[in-house]
Amino acid sequence: MIKAIIFDWGDTVMRDFPECPGPMANWEHVEWIPFVEDALNFLHQNYVCCIASNAGFSDTALMRKALERVGADKYFQFFFTSKDLGHEKPDQRFFIKIAENINTGTEHCLMVGNDYKKDIAGAKATGMKTIFFNEKQLSGEFPDADKIILSMKELIGAVIGNW
């Protein structure tokens, strides 16, 4: 049974603009991924929701600041960055430390992310369930993805009743 949903941050919850310098919290413009706010509004009432990122320029404080800019912070009970965890995705220790910090086993966690190798394969190797957000409609085989969605409109349906 899934108790916690772990969301990747960039291009899963908030749009990543690689051309923008420095931390997202300081960018002139930030925005949601379409339809993710609706999904989070529902899911955070039924699951422990976490956000976890390799985050490049940002530590957890800067990630939270960026999330606050769109009102996304209220949907998450836990916030994790690789800078604070000491490991980066897809390293299994990244995911294991998150499960330990929220006091549950990896088998009770679901990872939602847009990077197959970093988010999905890394999480699946620890025993987590996975949803690959394939907004770019990449082709290929994705054997570590339990579910594949093309839009965040599909997220609630992919979560509810499947685990």
N, C-alpha and C positions, 0 to 999 in steps of 0.2 A: 504494500500500500504506500502510495506517495504521500509524504508529509511535507516536503519542501520542494519548491521550484527555484532553481538557480538560473538567473538570466544573465547572459552576456550583456555588456553595455553598448558599445559602439556598433551601429548598424543592426542591432537587435531591439534595443529600447529607444536609443536616440541616434539620429543620423550622424555619421562620422563624415566630416569634410576634411580629407587629408591635406588639402591645400591650405588649411588654416593653421597658423603656427601656434605652438605652445599648448597649454591645457585647455580643454573644452570649456571650462568654467570662465575663461577669459575671452572666448570667441565673440565676435560681434553678433553672430546669429546662431541659434541652436534650435533644434526641432525634434519632435517625436517621430518615430517610425509610424506610418499610418496604421491606425486601428489598434495599436498596442495599448493605448490608455484604456480603451474599453475592456480589453482582455484583463489588464492588471486590476481594474476596478472590481471585476468579478473574482478573479483568482486570489487576490490578497485577502478576501473574506473567508476563503476555504482552505488556504495553504499558507505555510510560512514562505514568504517570498524574499529572495536574496538577489543581490546583484553582484557580479564578480567579473573583473576585467584585468587584462594585462596592462591596460591603461596608459602605456607610453609615458606621457608627461605627468600624469596625475597620480597622486596618492588618494587614499580614501576620502580625506577632507575635501580635496578639489573635485573628486567625482561627485560627492554629495552636493557641493555647491552648484555644479552643472545640472544635476538632477532637479535641484530646487528651482532653477530658472524656468522649467516647464511644469513644475508641480509634481514631478514623478517620485520624489523622495518619500512621500507619504505612503506609497505602496510597498515599500521594502522594510523588513524588520532587521535585515543584516546587509552590510556593505563590505565588500572585500576587493582589494587590489593586489596584484602580484608584488608590489613594493612592500606591502604590509605582511603578506603571507610568506614571502621569501622564496617563492617558486612561481614560475610562469606556466600558463597553459601551453602545450598539452601535457606537461609533467603531471603524473598521477598524484603527486604530493599536493599540488594546488587544490585538487578536488577533495582529496582526503582531509586536508586541513579545514576546508569549509564545512564538511560534514561533522568533523569533530567540534568545531566552533559552535555549531547549532545543535549539538548534542543528539545526533542521529546517525544511523549508518548510511553508507552510500547507497545501499539498496532501497532506501526510502526517499531518495532524491531524484529529481528530474532536471536535466540540464537543457536549456533552450538557447540555441546560438546559431549564428550565421556563418561561422567558419568551421567547415567540416572537420579539418584536421585538428585544430586547436580546441574547439568547443565540444564537438561530438565524439571524435575518436578518443580523446583524452578522458572524457567523463565516462564513456562506455567501458573503458579498460578498468575502471574502478568498481563497476557493477551498477552505475547509475543508469536510469532510463534516459532516453535522449529524444529531443525534437529538433530536427535540422530546419532552420528557417532559410529556405532556399529562394529568397526574393529575386535573386539574379538569374534564377532558373538555369543553374549550372547543369550540364549533362554528365552522366557517368553513373557509376555504382556507388552507393552509400550504405554499405552493409552495417555500419555501427549506428545508423539512425533508426530508432524504433518507429518514428513517424517523420514525414517530410511535409512541411507546409510552405506555400508560396506567398501567403499573405497572413498578417496577424489576425485577419478576420476568422481564420481557421483555428486559431490557437485554443480557444475554450473547448471546441468540439474535439480537438486532438487530445486534450487532457482529461476531460470528464468521461468517466466510464471505461477508460482504457487500462487503468492500473489499480 
